[in-house]
């Protein structure tokens, strides 16, 4: 079994504690930076929207980027990591 570490992540002004494999931490942090940078970009371009609108725009942008990539998508490792993050976020939201 792979060793997991707990990290605090910030997405759209909310903090979550998630567990990730040590080898995936850097990828997760880079992905978070890209997501938050894109949210900031959309906030600048489309003032007056709420955070859910910005998150929806980022999701659409991200999915479109993956479809346009030459290899047809993202690696299995990244998909696994995103799936684990989604589960952790769902758990965190249930507890709030």
Contact map, one row per residue, 1 for C-alpha under 8 A:
111000000000000000000000000000000000000000000000000000000000000000000000000000000000000000000000
111100000000000000001000000000000000000000000000000000000000000000000000000000000000000000000000
111110000000000000001100000000000000000000000000000000000000000000000000000000000000000000000000
011111000000000000111100000000000000000000000000000000000000000000000000000000000000000000000000
001111100000000000111100000000000000000000000000000000000000000000000000000000000000000000000000
000111110000000011110000000000000000000000000000000000000000000000000000000000000000000000000000
000011111000000011110000000000000000000000000000000000000000000000000000000000000000000000000000
000001111100001111000000000000000000000000000000000000000000000000000000000000000000000000000000
000000111110001111000000000010010000000000000000000000000000000000000000000000000000000000000000
000000011111111100000000000000010000000000000000000000000000000000000000000000000000000000000000
000000001111111100000000000000010011000000000000000000000000000000000000000000000000000000000000
000000000111110000000000000000000001001000000000001000100000000000000000000000000000000000000000
000000000111111000000000000000000000000000000000000000000000000000000000000000000000000000000000
000000000111111100000000000000000000000000000000000000000000000000000000000000000000000000000000
000000011110111110000000000000000000000000000000000000000000000000000000000000000000000000000000
000000011110011111000000000000000000000000000000000000000000000000000000000000000000000010010000
000001111000001111100000000000000000000000000000000000000000000000000000000000000000000100010000
000001111000000111110000000000000000000000000000000000000000000000000000000000000000100110000000
000111100000000011111000000000000000000000000000000000000000000000000000000000000000100100000000
000111100000000001111101100000000000000000000000000000000000000000000000000000001001100000000000
011110000000000000111111100000000000000000000000000000000000000000000000000000000000000000000000
001110000000000000011111100000000000000000000000000000000000000000000000000000000000000000000000
000000000000000000001111110000000000000000000000000000000000000000000000000000000000000000000000
000000000000000000011111111100000000000000000000000000000000000000000000000000001000000000000000
000000000000000000011111111110000000000000000000000000000000000000000000000000000000000000000000
000000000000000000000011111111000000000000000000000000000000000000000000000000000000000000000000
000000000000000000000001111111100000000000000000000000000000000000000000000001000000000000000000
000000000000000000000001111111110000000000000000000000000000000000000000000000001000000000000000
000000001000000000000000111111111000000000000000000000000000000000000000000000000000000000000000
000000000000000000000000011111111100000000000000000000000000000000000000000000000000000000000000
000000000000000000000000001111111110000000000000000000000000000000000000000000000000000000000000
000000001110000000000000000111111111000000000000000000000000000000000000000000000000000000000000
000000000000000000000000000011111111100000000000000000000000000000000000000000000000000000000000
000000000000000000000000000001111111110000000000000000000000000000000000000000000000000000000000
000000000010000000000000000000111111111000000000000000000100000000000000000000000000000000000000
000000000011000000000000000000011111111100000000000000000000000000000000000000000000000000000000
000000000000000000000000000000001111111110000000000000000000000000000000000000000000000000000000
000000000000000000000000000000000111111111000000000000000100000000000000000000000000000000000000
000000000001000000000000000000000011111111100000000001100100000000000000000000000000000000000000
000000000000000000000000000000000001111111110000000000000000000000000000000000000000000000000000
000000000000000000000000000000000000111111111000000000000000000000000000000000000000000000000000
000000000000000000000000000000000000011111111110000001001000000000000000000000000000000000000000
000000000000000000000000000000000000001111111111100001000000000000000000000000000000000000000000
000000000000000000000000000000000000000111111110000000000000000000000000000000000000000000000000
000000000000000000000000000000000000000011111110000000000000000000000000000000000000000000000000
000000000000000000000000000000000000000001111111100000000000000000000000000000000000000000000000
000000000000000000000000000000000000000001111111100000000000000000000000000000000000000000000000
000000000000000000000000000000000000000000100111110000000000000000000000000000000000000000000000
000000000000000000000000000000000000000000100111111011000000000000000000000000000000000000000000
000000000000000000000000000000000000000000000001111111000000000000000000000000000000000000000000
000000000001000000000000000000000000000000000000111111100000000000000000000000000000000000000000
000000000000000000000000000000000000000000000000011111110000000000000000000000000000000000000000
000000000000000000000000000000000000000000000000111111111000000000000000000000000000000000000000
000000000000000000000000000000000000001001100000111111111100000000000000000000000000000000000000
000000000001000000000000000000000000001000000000001111111110000000000000000000000000000000000000
000000000000000000000000000000000000000000000000000111111111000000000000000000000000000000000000
000000000000000000000000000000000000000001000000000011111111100000000000000000000000000000000000
000000000000000000000000000000000010011000000000000001111111110000000000000000000000000000000000
000000000000000000000000000000000000000000000000000000111111111000000000000000000000000000000000
000000000000000000000000000000000000000000000000000000011111111100000000000000000000000000000000
000000000000000000000000000000000000000000000000000000001111111110000000000000000000000000000000
000000000000000000000000000000000000000000000000000000000111111111000000000000000000000000000000
000000000000000000000000000000000000000000000000000000000011111111100000000000000000000000000000
000000000000000000000000000000000000000000000000000000000001111111110000000000000000000000000000
000000000000000000000000000000000000000000000000000000000000111111111000000000000000000000000000
000000000000000000000000000000000000000000000000000000000000011111111001110000000000000000000000
000000000000000000000000000000000000000000000000000000000000001111111001100000000000000000000000
000000000000000000000000000000000000000000000000000000000000000111111101100000000000000000000000
000000000000000000000000000000000000000000000000000000000000000011111111100000000000000000000000
000000000000000000000000000000000000000000000000000000000000000000011111100000000000000000000000
000000000000000000000000000000000000000000000000000000000000000000001111110000000000000000000000
000000000000000000000000000000000000000000000000000000000000000001111111110000000000000000000000
000000000000000000000000000000000000000000000000000000000000000001111111111000000000000000000000
000000000000000000000000000000000000000000000000000000000000000001000011111101100000000000000000
000000000000000000000000000000000000000000000000000000000000000000000000111111100000000000000000
000000000000000000000000000000000000000000000000000000000000000000000000011111110000000000000000
000000000000000000000000000000000000000000000000000000000000000000000000001111111000000000000000
000000000000000000000000001000000000000000000000000000000000000000000000011111111100000000000000
000000000000000000000000000000000000000000000000000000000000000000000000011111111110000000000000
000000000000000000000000000000000000000000000000000000000000000000000000000111111111000000000000
000000000000000000010001000100000000000000000000000000000000000000000000000011111111100000000000
000000000000000000000000000000000000000000000000000000000000000000000000000001111111110000000000
000000000000000000000000000000000000000000000000000000000000000000000000000000111111111000000000
000000000000000000010000000000000000000000000000000000000000000000000000000000011111111100000000
000000000000000001110000000000000000000000000000000000000000000000000000000000001111111110000000
000000000000000000000000000000000000000000000000000000000000000000000000000000000111111111000000
000000000000000000000000000000000000000000000000000000000000000000000000000000000011111111100000
000000000000000011100000000000000000000000000000000000000000000000000000000000000001111111110000
000000000000000101000000000000000000000000000000000000000000000000000000000000000000111111111000
000000000000000000000000000000000000000000000000000000000000000000000000000000000000011111111100
000000000000000000000000000000000000000000000000000000000000000000000000000000000000001111111110
000000000000000110000000000000000000000000000000000000000000000000000000000000000000000111111111
000000000000000000000000000000000000000000000000000000000000000000000000000000000000000011111111
000000000000000000000000000000000000000000000000000000000000000000000000000000000000000001111111
000000000000000000000000000000000000000000000000000000000000000000000000000000000000000000111111
000000000000000000000000000000000000000000000000000000000000000000000000000000000000000000011111
